[in-house]
Amino acid sequence: MDLVNGKCWGSSKKDSWKNVLLLAYQSLGVVYGDLSISPLYVFKSTFADDIKHSETNEEILGVLSFVFWTLTLIPLFKYVFIVLRADDNGEGGTFALYSLICRHAKVSLLPNRQVSDEELSTYKLECPPEIKKSSRVKILLEKHKNLHTALLLIVLLGTCMVIGDGLLTPAMSVFTAVSGLELSMSKEHHEYAVLPITCFILLCLFALQHYGTHRVGFVFAPIILMWLLCISALGLYNIVHWNPHVYQALSPFYMYKFLKKTGKSGWMSLGGILLCITGSEAMFADLGHFSYTAIQIAFTFLVYPALILAYMGQAAYLSKHHYIDTSYQIGFYVSVPESVRWPVLVIAILASVVGSQAIISGTFSIINQSQSLGCFPRVKVVHTSDKIHGQIYIPEINWFLMILCIAVAVGFRDTKHMGNASGLAVMTVMLVTTCLTSLVIILCWHKPPLLALAFLLVFGSIEALYFSASLTKFREGAWLPILLALFLMTVMFVWHYATIKKYEFDLHNKVSLDWLLALGPSLGIARVPGIGLVYTDLISGIPANFSRFVTNLPAFHRVLVFVCVKSVPVPYVPPAERYLVGRVGPQDHRSYRCIVRYGYRDVHQDVDSFESELVARLADFIRLDGSRQDGNGKVSVEGSQFSEAADEGALTVIGASAFSRMTAYDIESTQPASVSIGFQSAESVGDVIEMESVNNGRRVRFLLDENVEIDRQVCEELGELWEAQNAGTAFILGHSHVKAKQGSSVLKRLAIDFGYNFLRRNCRGPEVALKVPPVSLLEVGMVYVV
């Protein structure tokens, strides 16, 4: 795994076929667990209530035709050949699409954006915006602020439905797998055995989450491979033994015959058929862990044929066995020969556990992304593996999901209602992906709007048909994901709204630089030994919480650092580009600004050593700034000398590795001020280093004479920094209370005064999220009136 870039594997273009095939094999246990177990419940859910299996076989053959074409059009054509290409630096999922859109159009609601963020190496654009003329869609999106909010709500809706799927899929898959006992036990006994066994498996599944999947993940792929081979063999056996002509049902004409005969009941039964594509979204969401080619090969050559054979085998068996009590005897296990029923039952239970594990891990991942973009209250994120990126565990969410998951199994107790609920959640996520991909086609790929409209109409109409069928089952289970989505969207939107309003309050109440420079002994203000880290969301200016701190305690530290930890709309920020450092005021004031940038999939692994890492980056900046002074070194761009003023507006990229590129930016400018090369220590470097600028191809040269010693002022500044670090570090954070303005609407007062403050009091505080030592914490009370 490449921990530096935050990706598990390199680009698929550089992978050998051996590595690609290995990734394709490994993807079986992570990506296809949910999708591969769908044969357990599709036919049973479809024939649960709306339609009956008759002697003519038109119903069973029509359902098979629908399943075949749904699997072909949605997972194969839509995801494998189109959506997987809409990746964000190799990452997929709802937030990847949203990130792409935000980079190509000014629709992001993240408040503290900077021009320098666009210079990140991961902030790549498929086509430079100056080359392509802005489309009308882009102009329309950027013009109307309400469309920005609507776009975010669509993304949050898809996120909430993914969380709902993480709740429903484990309950449905495990319950359905265990229900195979009904054919091996009496009806009286299995009623009292299936539910307790299901609850026990779910309890164990969630209880073991904190260990991480890397300990047992090596068995996931073999289990799913065994399951796929098992259902393929069963399918071939049933086709050959019962009805070799069942392949005729693959003709779309059988779909027409099915709807003509069943009418409204057939349309309502589509809510069960759509379960055949549950888990398809995982191919896109888990793209970052594998590669496009690996996922494409695994699905096209193994998963897709295995699923088609499994459904054809079930249909072939049922075409020769007509039951009146279809809810009991039209499930998966009736088509399994009695001699192998117990081994198949065991493999099915193991496969359902693997599929459930994958969707639970995906739920943790998307909540972590929501949190990084300020759309979810702060929760504890535990990284369960130091080697495998993305394996995280969120305790609060884990126990919340476990309780609700067991409640769903106990409350519904049948596949029908669970399938109705899961189907609605799945189709909502797919509709959101279709809408966002349509925007990506226009804004990012710069294709004609007609092509995006065609994509939206073709796949959106299919998904809308299934979605409408799921809505008709509102009272039969589909109400659950809707209720859960409304609750989660309310929580996420209230948190995001209040976060934006707090930032705007800080922006309007920040203090000028002149006020900071005026603080001194004449005003009774003392400078005490040590380093003061003032946390703020502002990227410029002096935050109001610091002025309140100085007002109540007329002293501040000899070395003062204003720290802003922010998220940018990219999946990863390379460590060499993570820190933006600059001065606040003149050199002798010893005040700095440090902006720490993370992507929405970044692992905050450096928080344990953040203080020492920050001091090291400050030292690098001080040496670099000293080398830029006349007499020590020169920075030339296209042959012209550049001397940068050390004011508050200038920030420099300080890399976490030696000789990494360091670029100076001004907050108000749109171009880099200079490009320099960092060096390891205070010793002089005697080489000339050249490099190409990323965007405009300008050659940049940094020359440092090996005979020139470091400036005396630089030595003094570094000495004071080390002394301040030895004296101790204080973390100054705002302890905020937010309330709505007088005259605000009732809805806003409820959202801010009660909703947000309740969430703030019951979630993790910023000092815990940043792992601030309690003995070093200084909290400043702040009241935000928004």
ABEGO torsion letter per residue (X at the ends): XBAAAGBABBBAAABBAAAAAAAAAAAAAAAAAAAAAAAAAAAAAAAAAABBBBAAGAAAAAAAAAAAAAAAAAAAAAAAAAAAABBBGGBBEAAAAAAAAAAABBABABABBBAAAAABAABBBABBAAABBBBAAAAAAAABAAAAAAAAAAAAAAAAAAAAAAAAAAAAAAAAAAAAAAAABBAAAAAAAAAAAAAAAAAAAAAAAAAEAAAAAAAAAAAAAAAAAAAAAAAAAAAAAABAAAAAAABAAAAAAAAAAAEAAAAAAAAAAAAAABGAAAAAAAAAABBAAAAAAAAAAAAAAAAAAAAAAAAAAAAABBBABAAAAABAAAABBAAAAAAAAAAAAAAAAAAAAAAAAAAAAAAAAAAAAGABBBBBBBBABAABBGBBBBAAAAAAAAAAAAAAAAAAGBAAAAAAAAAAAAAAAAAAAAAAAAAAAAAAAGBBAAAAAAAAAAAAAAAAAAAAAAAAAAAAGAAAAAAAAAAAAAAAAAAAAAAAAAAAAAAAABBBAAAAAABBAAAGBBBBBEBBBBBBABABEBBAAAAAAAAABBBBBABBBBBBBBBBBBABBBAAAABBBBBBEBAAAGBBBBBBBBBAABBBAAAAAAAAAAAAAAAAAAAAAAAABBGABBBBBGGBBBBBBBBAABBBBBBABBGBBBBBBBAABABBABBBBBBABABBBABBBBBBBAAAGBBBBBBBBAABBBBAAAAAAAAAAAAAAAAEBBBBBBBBBBBBBBGBBAAAAAAAAAAAAAAAAABBBAAAAAGBBAAABBBBBBBBBX
